[in-house]
Amino acid sequence: MKRMTDGTVLNNGVTIPWLGFGTWKATGEQVLESVTTALAAGYRSIDTAAIYGNEAEVGQAIKSSGVPREELFVTTKLWNEHQGYDSTLRAFEESRKKLGLDVIDLYLIHWPGTNKYKDTWKAFERLYEEGSVRAIGVSNFQIRHLEDLLQNSSVVPVINQVELHPRLVQKELHDFCLKHRIQLEAWSPLMQGQLTQEPVIAAIASKYGKSSAQVILRWDIQKGIVTIPKSVTAERIRENADIFDFELTAEEIAQIDGLNQDKRVGPDPDQFVF
C-alpha cells in the first residue's frame, strides 16, 4: 500500500485498488468534472450505481480521460426495484449501455431487501459466467444475508460494500467476511464529514501533518478495507488520494477503533426492506 495503484486480490483473482472514487449524489456536469479530476489525480477505481443517475456521465468521463481501459476498475450496482432474475439482466444491459463499456469490472446487489436477492444472484452468476462482468458482489448485506446467499449459490461474492467508518467499525461483519474471503469495502468512510473535528483523529492527523480525512482513509486500508471516498471538490479529491506516504501505528488504529458507537448515517439494512 505504497501507491494509489496498489490493490488487493479478490477471491476470484481479480485485483481492485485499495482506494477508489465514489460518485453518490453527484450528477450532470458536476460528476463529469469530479470523475475527470479523480482520474487525472491517479484514481483508477470508480464507483457508481444505477440509482445515482450518473452512469452516462461516469462513462463519458472515462472515455474522455485517455486512461487505458485495462487500467480502470469500474463498479456499478443494481437498484432494488430491478431485483429478480430477468429484471436484473435487463437492468445490467441498461447500466452497461449508459457506461459505454463492454465489460463491467464489478457488479453489486445494492441492498439485500427481503426475498429476491437469491434469484438476483443467479442472474449475477450468469453475467459472471458469460464474461459480462469480471466480478460480482453485494452491498449492505448483513451476516444473515450472506449466510443465506452462501448456502444457495455457487459463486462466493467477492465484495461486501457497506457503511463503515470510525463510528461504525462493523468488526463482527468484517471478521465474517475475512473468514469467507469476502473483501469488505467502505462507503461513507468519512461519515459525511462528521468526524473532521473528532479529537482523537485530529490529534493523530496533527502528528503526521495530515487531515482527519486522510487519517481515516489510511485507517481503512491498513485494516484491509477497500475504501471509496466521495467529493466534488478538486482539492479534496486530490487530498484524499495523498495517504500513501505515512503509516499509522497499531496503537493509533486501536484508538480509532475505540471510537465505535454502532452509529449509522445511512439506512439500517435490516429496516430498509422492499
Secondary structure, 3 states (H helix, E strand, C coil): CCCCCCEEECCCCCEEECECEECCCCCHHHHHHHHHHHHHHCCCEEECCHHHCCHHHHHHHHHHHCCCHHHCEEEEEECHHHCCHHHHHHHHHHHHHHHCCCCEEEEEECCCCCCCHHHHHHHHHHHHHHCCEEEEEEECCCHHHHHHHHHCCCCCCCEEEEECECCECCHHHHHHHHHCCCEEEEECCCHHHCCCCCHHHHHHHHHHCCCHHHHHHHHHHHCCCEECCECCCHHHHHHHHCCCCCCCCHHHHHHHHCCCCCCCCCCCCCCCCC
